[in-house]
């Protein structure tokens, strides 16, 4: 049934938007960088009102980027003497 698929997509996008929001809030980055990610999150939210599939793609890319940033920040850095 198509409605079941649409409902599942709504649930997925909603969960991913919530996850992206948490990642943006927790981002340890300059304010300008956080603001840029927040704008992308708002854009994905707006798109979700008109094109759920496009919003799903946008938020997926955003979450992947934020996770990569989070992993990079957890990697120990070695300073050279």
Buried (B, 14 or more C-beta within 10 A) or exposed (E): EEEEEEEEBBEBBEEBBEBBBEBBEEBEBEEEEBEEBBEBBEBBBEBBEEEBEEBBBBBBEBBEBBEEBEEEEEEEEEEEE
